[in-house]
Every structure is written in C-alpha cells, then in structure tokens.
Amino acid sequence: MSILEIKDLAVHYGGIVALGGITFSVEEGSIVTLIGANGAGKSTTLRAIMGLVDTAGGSVTYQGELITGLDTRRIVERGLVLVPEGRRVFPNLTVLENLKLGSYLQNKQSEARSLEHVYDLFPRLKERHWQHAGTLSGGEQQMLAVGRALMANPTMVMMDEPSLGLAPLVVKDIFSIIRRINSEGVTVLLIEQNANVALHTADYGYVLQTGTITLEGTGEELLANEEVKVAYLGKTR
C-alpha cells in the first residue's frame, strides 16, 4: 500500500523547469531513494512535497489524502517530516532546545516519549544535551537534525543528503540509524548523491535526471544496471 503518491508533479523557477511532471510512489514501511546528479531536482521534489515551493501542476497524496497546497505545518501535523540538506540546526541553541523545537506540535507526554526515543537512538545527544548545537561535529549535527525530525512522532521521514560532508565511518553510522528507524515502522524517502550507499539501503529507487524520472527498480536492480553503474557508481563501460 502506498503511503505517498506523487503524480505529474511539476515545479518551475521562472522560465526554468525544475521538475517536468514526475510520478512515483512510496510504499508504507519501505525505504525508497531518489538518486541523481546536482541540479537533477531531488531537493526540489522534497520541498514541493512539504509545501515549501509552489507547484506548477500535479498532485501529492499522503495516506490517501490530497495534501497539495497545504502549508507545511498542516503536512507535519499529518506525520510527514523533512530532514533538510545541510542539517539546518540552530547553532546558538542547545541540543535539547533544538530537539524540543521538533515537538512543537506535540503535547508534553508525547514530547517526553519522543525525547526518550531519540536519546535511545543517539546516546551522544543525551550526553551533550546542554551543548550549543553549533559546537557539535558535522556527524553530531546530522544526528541532531534526524532526532529533531523524530521529535514530531512522524509516520514518514524524508531525508535530504544525510551523508553530505561526512566521513565514511560517520556515514555508516547514519545509515545504520536510518535502517533502525525504518525497522521501527517509519517509512523513509531518501535523497542521496552517494548512490552506492543509498541503493544498498533502499528497497526501491528512482533515478532523477534534469527534472525527469528515467529509471526505477529495486535497489539491487539499479545497482546492477549498467547506466547507473557508469553514471553514479564510478564504473567504466
């Protein structure tokens, strides 16, 4: 059963076509990835789903409800959240203050349960709850960004380039957490330039090129695809 359905979604920036009418779906309980080069439209796709940019056409349906045109707050209330590219933590606030911002739509009891869950996933955040977010390492800030999203008690999380700028060992830790989050019942839509890691993690994937979906298949199928190997996995023909 699809939890998220995108149909003919189009986004234009002035005369530039960022998305040319893409269609794809995300099955409930799965990890799905969108891979593509810089400028392919990956981040624009997530921003359009979240109501952060105006669409030029198409529809977004979440849990059977049309959410096209809703403001972002209403979308988050329905259980769909975004971990933005570049972490976007508040550097002058503490770790705990950043996390609590993610639960602003929850009651105190729900906030307490979510905080306990986040600290269980990321013990380092608990250890550093008093520390200003701007003094954390890049990996720790990424953990904080994911934790802040989970404070909203989501049914689905969209992640924009979670491995960007991180050391390989930290990337391994982040993707381990993504798999754990998914195993606990949260659906994940993952945007990644690191196609190798993304396709090894995802149940299903789509290839986005200049605003158009050109390929799709299971993670294993795309890893074995010759076009994907050459374009995204550093292989030669």
FENURKA-V926419 format. One record per run of one state. SS is the DSSP state (H for helix, E for strand, C for the rest). FROM is the first residue (numbers start at 0). TO is the last residue. Records with the same first field share a line. If there is no record, write none. Layout:
# FENURKA-V926419
SS: FROM-TO / FROM-TO
This chain:
# FENURKA-V926419
C: 0-0 / 13-14 / 27-29 / 35-40 / 49-55 / 62-63 / 66-70 / 77-78 / 83-92 / 101-106 / 121-121 / 127-130 / 135-136 / 150-154 / 160-166 / 183-185 / 192-193 / 201-202 / 209-210 / 224-224 / 232-236
E: 1-12 / 15-26 / 30-34 / 56-61 / 64-65 / 79-82 / 93-93 / 131-131 / 155-159 / 186-191 / 203-208 / 211-217
H: 41-48 / 71-76 / 94-100 / 107-120 / 122-126 / 132-134 / 137-149 / 167-182 / 194-200 / 218-223 / 225-231
